[in-house]
Amino acid sequence: MSRRIRDMFNEIAHRYDFLNHALSFFRDFAWRRACCRNLSRRVPARSRVLDLCGGTGDFALSFKKYAGETSLMAVGDFSEQMLLKAKEKSNAYFPVELDAGNIPFRDSSFDVVLNGFGMRNVSDISRALAEVHRVLARGGYFTTLEFFRPDNICNRFFYQILAPLFIPVAGAFFSGKKEAYVYLVNSIRNFISVSEYTKLAETFGFEKVAVKACDGGIAYQVLLRKK
Ligand SMILES: C[S@@+](CC[C@H](N)C(=O)[O-])C[C@H]1O[C@@H](n2cnc3c(N)ncnc32)[C@H](O)[C@@H]1O
């Protein structure tokens, strides 16, 4: 577990929601909604759902709203403060303190795993993918919503030139934690591309169902299915 990353999310938890929405120009709601709509056509009624790296619970809430009733909804995260915020927001799910590299649920416990802007932060992405695969039931869906390393020129310009100029400044102004927002920009620039991510996931026994660009590739939704 990366203690540094966990401490950072604990420190920014009180301003996370506001900054997350503001820095995406409130598009994060629409991106989560689109993922959940895509899932709604596929998942069984009253499915068991894990929102992994679920933070303050927004993806879980979006799933409830747009993809239907669940029989089990867990929000798993290693930051206690982010989970406290999730708890304050709703009792529609139960928060679980966990590390994505060592998920404390039995094999095949879930029909759906959600991951919103989490994979970029885990210290060992292969291990996290293996764990997601293990806790999903056969035929279960794993959806990732993420800022991948851009591979087109416009998005490269945005993430290499514009984002480093305004994101850390806005983050420092509203949360007082500039380093966390310098980290955010660097984590996107140093992450893998969406096609590399999909190929990696396939080596862990997932099949690609759909990959969709959100707002021209600022973010991507990757829908995978356990074979
Ligand atoms: C950028 S936030 C995303 C929160 C939420 N999913 C959303 O859509 O807004 C990333 C979250 O991943 C969590 N996280 C990072 N690495 C983790 C790990 N190895 N295990 C569990 N949670 C982790 C952080 O604590 C943080 O809450």
PDBQT file of the ligand as one rigid body, heavy atoms in Angstrom, charges set to zero:
ROOT
HETATM    1  C1  LIG A 301      -9.218  10.366  -7.534  1.00  0.00    +0.000 C 
HETATM    2  S1  LIG A 301     -10.040   9.549  -6.217  1.00  0.00    +0.000 S 
HETATM    3  C2  LIG A 301     -11.489   8.911  -6.991  1.00  0.00    +0.000 C 
HETATM    4  C3  LIG A 301     -12.672   8.776  -6.073  1.00  0.00    +0.000 C 
HETATM    5  C4  LIG A 301     -13.982   8.334  -6.738  1.00  0.00    +0.000 C 
HETATM    6  N1  LIG A 301     -13.871   7.011  -7.293  1.00  0.00    +0.000 N 
HETATM    7  C5  LIG A 301     -14.479   9.298  -7.777  1.00  0.00    +0.000 C 
HETATM    8  O1  LIG A 301     -14.958   8.851  -8.832  1.00  0.00    +0.000 OA
HETATM    9  O2  LIG A 301     -14.453  10.504  -7.531  1.00  0.00    +0.000 OA
HETATM   10  C6  LIG A 301      -9.016   8.104  -6.054  1.00  0.00    +0.000 C 
HETATM   11  C7  LIG A 301      -9.352   7.290  -4.835  1.00  0.00    +0.000 C 
HETATM   12  O3  LIG A 301      -8.600   6.080  -4.886  1.00  0.00    +0.000 OA
HETATM   13  C8  LIG A 301      -8.202   5.748  -3.574  1.00  0.00    +0.000 C 
HETATM   14  N2  LIG A 301      -7.062   4.820  -3.687  1.00  0.00    +0.000 N 
HETATM   15  C9  LIG A 301      -5.868   5.044  -4.293  1.00  0.00    +0.000 A 
HETATM   16  N3  LIG A 301      -5.097   3.951  -4.218  1.00  0.00    +0.000 NA
HETATM   17  C10 LIG A 301      -5.824   3.006  -3.551  1.00  0.00    +0.000 A 
HETATM   18  C11 LIG A 301      -5.562   1.679  -3.167  1.00  0.00    +0.000 A 
HETATM   19  N4  LIG A 301      -4.395   1.083  -3.456  1.00  0.00    +0.000 N 
HETATM   20  N5  LIG A 301      -6.529   1.000  -2.519  1.00  0.00    +0.000 NA
HETATM   21  C12 LIG A 301      -7.712   1.594  -2.230  1.00  0.00    +0.000 A 
HETATM   22  N6  LIG A 301      -8.014   2.861  -2.548  1.00  0.00    +0.000 NA
HETATM   23  C13 LIG A 301      -7.078   3.563  -3.219  1.00  0.00    +0.000 A 
HETATM   24  C14 LIG A 301      -7.882   7.090  -2.935  1.00  0.00    +0.000 C 
HETATM   25  O4  LIG A 301      -7.900   7.046  -1.531  1.00  0.00    +0.000 OA
HETATM   26  C15 LIG A 301      -8.989   7.961  -3.516  1.00  0.00    +0.000 C 
HETATM   27  O5  LIG A 301     -10.114   8.005  -2.675  1.00  0.00    +0.000 OA
ENDROOT
TORSDOF 0
